[in-house]
Amino acid sequence: MSKEKQGIHRIAEMANVSIGTVDRALHGRGGIKEATRKRILQIAQQIGYSPNLAARALSAAKATARIGVCVPQEIHFFYDQLWSGISDEASRFEQLGMQFVNRPVKTLGEGDQEAVQDLLQNEVDGIILTAGNPKELTPLIDEAEGRGIRVVCVSTDAPESRRSGIVCVEPHLNGSLAGELMGKFVPAGSKVAVVAGMLSTEDHRKKTEGFVERFLQQCAGGKIAGVVEGHEDEAESFQKTSDLLRRFPMLEGIYVNTVNCLPVCRALAVQGCEGKVKLITTDLFAEMEPYFQKGIITASIYQHPYRQGQIAVRLLADNLSRKEKIPPVVHLSPSVVMNSNLHLFREMRSAEGKTSEGALKGPAVLHA
């Protein structure tokens, strides 16, 4: 029996409860009395079992803080995963007294100022924010921090603001990894292009810069044929990619630095460039699988959106409940996805289990 299981059995014996009750108490789930939960957590601390988990749960049980969440709903392939991580972690703290106020915006960079203003008026104690419009959001973030309302950015940053922290895959590194891969995939002297979302967004701009710098270093005589902005719009991304392929018939590669890659895949198919143009995408969702299998997508840079959401909630909740300091930067390491390891990622496993639709509706479980 593992040490973890031994610890659970010992706690169950000392508390005179079932193993299932111990598990619910340790992970902040419902279905048990509050007095029982506290007794189990106190025993866990006494015997030194999972001290961080037990201490967090004990502290959060006394918390009544309100956390506002402002994350886009568009491009469900990425943000559903981000919301899922947020909501799964939030549900644990909700069981222990915290409240989560959901103010999603439909589109990245549009409506987030109004959403943050609304959260401030609702007297939240902290905010989780995807800063799609960093220049306009910076004054509001600074106002929040000045009032003692901690702001944690997730996925993309507002670096000029006084925000408490950022959780993301470092975008310049993200782009650099794609640039190095592309430089290895295409011959010397190749022309490649970038399809971005919005260069005004910190995440997209730095990914582009990282890709361009590393590709030109890696590919002797390589050139950047163009950088286009799709503004996260499928029709615009399809049209601009199609125009790009017509203007540069000898294009060897395309890097899509947002998750909105399907219109680019369709444009390659329509223009007869399937498999001829090396395509490096960003992140992963079930609809990408056939494009991997057909060789249209060569590789993708995975950003762990579910994990990002989890960490953002945990940092803010721990700060509000136990006064733990929020680290100014939490950078996750990007992963390279190719057809051979596709099946290892949670998005593919969820799709195979036909549970992704129900599992990914993060906003529904948060308080409106």
N, C-alpha and C positions, 0 to 999 in steps of 0.2 A: 504494500500500500504506500502511495506517495506521501511525502510530508504534508502536502496540502490536505489530502483526504484524512490523514491522521489528525490534523488540527481541527478539521470540521467535526469529526467523530468525537473528539475530546470536548469541544465546545458544547455539542449536543448533549453529551452525558452530564456535564457540569451544570448546564441550564435546564436539564430534564425536558428537552424538546426534541422534535424530529430533525433530521439532517436537512430536510427541505425548508424548515423554519429558519435554521441557521443560515442557509443560502439566501433566503429572502431578506433577512436582516442585514447580512454583509453587503448585499448588492442593492440595498435601498428599494426593494420591491414591496408591493402591498400585500394584504392578506394576513397580517399579524398585528397584534396589539402593540401600541407604542411602548408600553412598559416592558413587554417581552423583547422588543427590538433593542431598547437601551440596555437591558440586562445582558443580552447576547453580545452586544458590542463592547460592553465593559469587560466581560469575560475574555473576549478576543484580545483586548489590549493587555489584560493581566497576564495571559500566557504568551504574549508576543506574537500572536498570529496576525499576519497582514496588517501591521500597525498603521500603515498609511491609509489603507482602505477603511479600517475601523475608526480611526481618528477623524477622517473626512466625514464619514457617515454620522458620527456623534455630533460633530460641529454643525453639519448641515441640518441635522434634525431640529436644531434650535433656530435655524435661519428663517427669516421671513422676507428676504430680499426679493426684489423684482428685477428681472433681466429682460431688456428689450432686444429683439432680434430683427435686423433689417438686412435681408438677403434676397436677391432676385429670384423670380420663379421661371424666367425664360430659360431657354436651352436646358430643358429638363434633364438631359443626359448627364450634365455635370451637377447642376444645383439640386436635383433630387437626391443625389448621393451626399452632397453637403448638408442638405436639410435632414437627411436620414441620420447622419452622425450627430447633428445638433439635437434632434428630437429624442434619439435613443439615450443620449447622455442627460438631456434635460429631464426625461421621465424619472430618472433615478433621484434627481434632486427635488423634483416636484413631490415625490412621495415623502420627502423629508421637510417640506414646508416652503420651498422656494416657488416663486411664480415666474412664468415666462410670458412676455407680451410680444406677440408676433405682429410685425408690421412689414410684410414683404413688399417689394416693388416688382412690377411686371418686367421691366427691362433694366439691364445694367446701366447705371449712370443717369436714369430718368426717374424722377420722383423720390430719390433718396433723401434730398434735403427736407422735403415735406414730411417724410416718414420719420426722420430723426427729430425734427421739431416736435412732432406729435409725441414721440417717446419721451422727450424732455418735459413736455407738458403733463405727461402721465406719471411723472415723478418716479421714473425707474432709477435703480441704483447702479446699473451697469448696462452697457450696450455692446452687442456683437454686430459688426457691420462689415459688409462688402463695399469697399470704397470705390465705386465705379466712376465717381466724379470728384477726385481728390481735392481739386482747387476750391470748389464750391463747398465741400464738406468740411474743410479744415477749420473755418471759423466756428462751426457748430461743434466739432469735436473738441476744440479748445475751450469753448464755453462749458461743455459737459465736464471736462476734466477740471476746469476751474471751480465747478460746483461740487467736486468730489465724486462725479459719476464716471467710473472707469470705462474706457472704450477699448475693446479688442477688435482689431481688424482681422478679417479672415479672407483668404484667397488673393486679395489685392489690397495694396497699402495706400495710406495717405501720409507719406513720409515727412512732409513739412509740418504736420500737425503734432500736437502734444499727446497723441493717443498712447495708451499704456502698453500695448503690445500688438504684434502682428503674427499670425499663424499662416504659413504658406510654404510652398516649395519655392525656394529662392529663384525668381524669374530669370535673372541673368544666367545662372547656372543651368536652368531648364533649357533656355535657348542655346547655350553653349554645347550642351550634350547633343541636342538635335543637329547643331552645326557640325560637330565632329563626326557624328554618324553619317550625315549627308556627304561630307567630304570623303568618307571611306566607301560610300555606295556608288558614287558617280566618277567618271573618268576625269583626269586632269583637263583643265580648260573649260569645264562645264559651266553652263548658265543655269541658275536656279532662282526661284522666287519665293516670296513670303506672302501668305494670306493671313492677315491679322484681324482682330476684332475692331478695336479702337485704339489708336496710338496715344490718345489722351489718357488712357487707363495705364497706370503704372505697370501692371502686370504684363500687358501686351507690348508696351514700348520696350521694357527691359528684355523680354524674351527675344524681340526682334534684334535688338542691339547685340545680345549674346550670340545669337545665331550667325549674324553677319560677320562678327569679329572672328569667331572660331572657324566658320566655313572657309573664309578667305585665307586663314592660316593653314588649314588642313588640305585644301584642294589647290594644288599648284595651278596658277593661271585662271582660277575660278572667278566667276563674275555673278553679281546679283542683278538679275534682269529687271526686277521690280518688287516693290512692296505695296500691296493693296489692302485697303480696309473694307471688310465686309459688314461692319457694324452689327454683327451677330444676326444679320438678316439673311435667310436662306436664299431668297430670290436674288438679292444683291450679290451675295457670295458666289452663286452659280454664274451670274452674268459676268462678273468681273474675272472669274477664273476662266470662263470660256473666251473672253476677250484676250486674256493673257496668253492662252494657248495658241490663239490665232496669230497674235503679234510675234510670238517667239516659237515657231514650229520646231526648233531644235532644243527646246527647254528640256533639261535632264532631271530636274527635281523641284518639288514644292514642299515647303514647310508650312503647316497650318498651326498657328500658335494659340488657337482657341479650340474648344471641344466641338465647335460647329463645322465638322468636316464633311458631312454627308453631301452637301451641295458641291463641294470640290470633287468628291468621288464621282458624282453624277456627271459633272462637266468633263472629267477625264474620259468617262465612258462615251459620252455623246461625241466628243472630238476624236474618238478612236485612239486614245493615248493610254488605255489600260495596260499596266505593266511596263510601258515604255518610259513613263515619268516616275521616278522614285518619289513616293509620297510618305512624308513623316508627319504624323498627326499628334494630337494632344489628348490625353486621358483615354477613357474606354467606356463603352456601353454596348449592349447586346447587338444593336443594329450594325455595329462595325464588323462583326464576326465574318459575314460572307465576303467583305472586302479584303479581310486578311487572308481568307482561304483562297481567293482568286488572285492574290498577289498584287492587288491594287494598292493596299496599304502595306508599306514595307515595315514600318515600325511606328510605335506611338510612345510618347513620354507621359507616363502616368504620374498624377499629382496627389494621389491619396485623398480625394475630397471628403470621404466619410471620416477619415482620421482627423482631417483638419477641423471638421465640425465638432467632433468629440473634444478635441484638445481646447478649442476656443471656449466651450462651455465650462470645461473643468477648471481652466485657469481663472475665469471670472468668478465662478461659484466658490472656489477655494479662497480667492481674495476676499470676497464678501462675507464668507462664513468664518474663515479662520485667519483673515488678515495676511494671508500669504502673498508675498510680492509677486507681481506679474512680470515675467521676463520680457524685456522689450522686443525680443525677436525669438521666434521658434520656427526654424527652417527644417522641413522634412526633406529627406533625400528622394529625388525623382527615381522612378524605375523605368526600365526599357521593356516595352511589351512587343513581342513578336509572335508569329503564328505558333511557334513551338511552346511558348509558356502562357498562351492566352487563357487556357483553362484554369490557371492558378488564381485568377483575380476574382474578387467577390462579385463584380458585375456579371461575369459569366456564370458563376455558381448560382446567383439569384435567378438568372434567366432560365437555367436548366431546371431549377426547382419550381419555376412558374410562380415565384413569390415576389418578384421585383415590384409589381404594380402596387401591392399592398404595403410592401416594406419601405418603399421610397417616398411615400406621401408624408414627408416630414412636417409641413406646415399645419396639417390637420390636427396634430396632437398638441400644438402649442396654444396657449390662451390668446384669444383675439382681443 
